[in-house]
């Protein structure tokens, strides 16, 4: 197979939206096991275009048709896929006949940005047989009390559900569509039953859901009415809109998500429920996220699932919930669950709750003898070794612990057991976890307490038996008020706080298509999302529709933080047993409607993102309190700490699947201990945060907690969440080079090349092409891959000087007080720059870095000689020396008056870049345009990207290299680039998925052709030696928006076309 200069993706697992999930935990990764396969989540040659508002297209409804004529006139053969309402999204989607025309398209007047059309999956959810009681769930979040107190039911509020459609024929959902008295009054089917994400959709006016059920389940949570079957919606009198974007199987596309949001907006929806995820990408910026954000700015609520990847580590917030204005919803376990049970003894009425791995009942009709494999209840290795007793036709009772559950189950199965009942070795009950391969008998888990009671009863009765009835009953949930294990951890990749709030999402019983059984129990954050949607409908009915930001703040201020049980530690010198669960999973806490509607104060902002240590913005923050009650009252302030979370391997700084918690807390100081407010009055207080001192910067732990505001009159408490990182986000590697990757490999064999001096020889015929395997340790939003000449085995050199001098950096005369110290053997000469300079400090080294066109100063740990150059230059680092920020024994030469200090990267000042870009003849530098991309970089106007220095690690030996953006054209300067192998220069990515599949890896394919910066594509390179130069971008967040580039140079590729 031969491709023309394309980037092909090899990702086993889910490929979601515009972000690619790269996965496999470091400790389980074996390079020999990798099989390179190629697949993509991008719809071929299809793009979403955003038009430039400056051309006033919003007033020109015929602009798309005019634009189509324009591009046809440019010789670009195409088909318009979808057009959008310019009030929602000023753009269209298009399919090109030839992908080479994309560069022409992006350069046309009126084109602002271009994204690929991508496939999007339905939210993950789990079908289980245990079920919750809706009235109990409603009581736990203040719905029952609020509806009784305020007489609210959702009347007059429109809720749009963008999902799999709704079975509006269901009696609990009205039984009709678009008729008088119907609950579902609006809707549209954008896809048809047969749509799978890649074929042609067949839209129609009927959004009936009869084959999937997820949208119908969400509708029941929000507005269902069937008391006989114990289903009552949060807001049963809302008007529903059903917007179907999924067929019976497969995925949908990003353009259809936009179309559905557009239609919901046109139909006048007040709230949009998005039970879908565009991947665990933790970024904001895709077209569907931008549209969701625009709708929130126009006063709509958009509520989205936080994601169900709780077993995959931190930074797993799902898009579009990562949009700042979108409410991201986490899941908690229910207070009571409807569960299956064991009936012990022949005459007993006692019921013992049990859980199974798949959530289904054990299907055994008769009574069975139950035999403990150990007569003691404190055995540490029960059934960890083969047992001699014949268990044929009997149920084995086994204590958990000592070895894996899989081993215990296999031991009992080998002894002939008909079924197995595991009892926990600690308090509570958990779902059994085992490898199902080869296991053919049912397995149940009961609590430790019930296991001990069973053994006592068995000892008293030699003929003791148990039954497994098929019916279920309600049990108190021993894990109540606990974040669901599947609920994803935040924050976003830019350290913004997500999720925002939590709601019940585990074992929720609700409506399902009549053809699929009418009712079903599901779990997932997409199930907790409609709880928040329904509550928002009641808030809007009570408070009015005018201010969505106010309603969000009220809900977050009045949410209830969830706590770590049975914990005791010391906080700021005081013993306490009250420690909150990290806000990375719960956000503001469990939503509570009645407290929100009776709140006496609004606190803004409702959450505080403190950034990382290098860009810390917690020294002076403020909160504004407004008394919305009827009485003058005093408000006092306190601090509720939450556990700190570490989500990285402490050695290699790569993500781990199971973050670990520590009782390490920030300190908070308040400018006032209390304030007194009359009704309607507002006042601000200042806060100062100190990150936990007992956390190491190297661990990059995330600390969090709550500011507690207490109304001394009503005795009610209100909360503001905060979060920060101890350590610098920029020092976390983007590219993972700790486990045999990146590497080169031919398409015809499995031999892999890792080291800089390794040489892969390929003929570029058939499958004998170069495959570049890359794994990501952290999130990256932009990836570029250039081809550079490998003239020797040395690594890539710095870019040559541009032809035009920097616009502001001018040579400075030699200072009069210059000291020169003898340089001992092995140290280096340091040359002092004439203007500003930038300092970068990677882990383990310290280096002063200079953007292109100025000089880089590198200082050894010992003595040095300082010279003053007459022109700007770069000093190379001699072998064996270590670059440092400052010499430890001698003082540097006096700085010129305009020089900037070089102590810390956080104080770095940008250097003006050249106003023109050199041609290829000028030093061999060509450029990749970063603003003309398939997934473009947002360049903040308040801090132009062109005026910021770019820092890049070459990971193989931690040498520091300097890159820069051209000021006028915002281009990334790449040293000696011949062209790019990425399709049109830049693709958007996300961090790896961190699951147990060791085959997940991204594969870049190089077939010996390049795309040149002048627009030429598929240009064949002559035989020779080359390297691939990879650059990954992490835009660094709030509030400084500093960007971080990281680069990697591959082994040598030798092209020998025979």
Helices and strands as residue ranges (DSSP letters): E 15-16, E 19-20, G 26-28, G 31-33, E 42-51, G 53-55, G 57-59, H 63-73, E 78-83, E 91-96, G 99-101, H 102-107, E 111-122, E 126-128, H 134-140, H 143-150, E 158-163, G 171-173, E 184-189, H 214-223, E 225-226, G 227-229, E 231-232, E 239-244, E 252-253, H 254-266, E 271-274, E 276-277, H 287-297, E 301-305, E 327-332, E 336-344, E 352-353, E 368-372, E 395-399, H 405-414, E 419-423, E 442-446, H 448-460, E 465-467, E 472-476, E 501-504, E 508-511, G 514-516, E 519-523, H 525-543, H 548-557, E 569-571, E 574-576, H 583-586, H 593-597, E 601-604, E 607-609, E 621-627, E 633-648, E 655-662, E 667-670, E 674-677, E 682-690, G 697-699, E 701-711, E 717-726, G 729-731, E 743-746, E 752-753, E 759-762, E 770-774, E 782-789, E 829-832, E 838-840, E 847-849, E 865-868, G 905-907, E 926-929, G 945-947, E 950-954, E 959-963, E 971-974, E 977-980, E 1002-1006, E 1009-1010, E 1019-1020, E 1024-1035, E 1043-1049, E 1052-1055
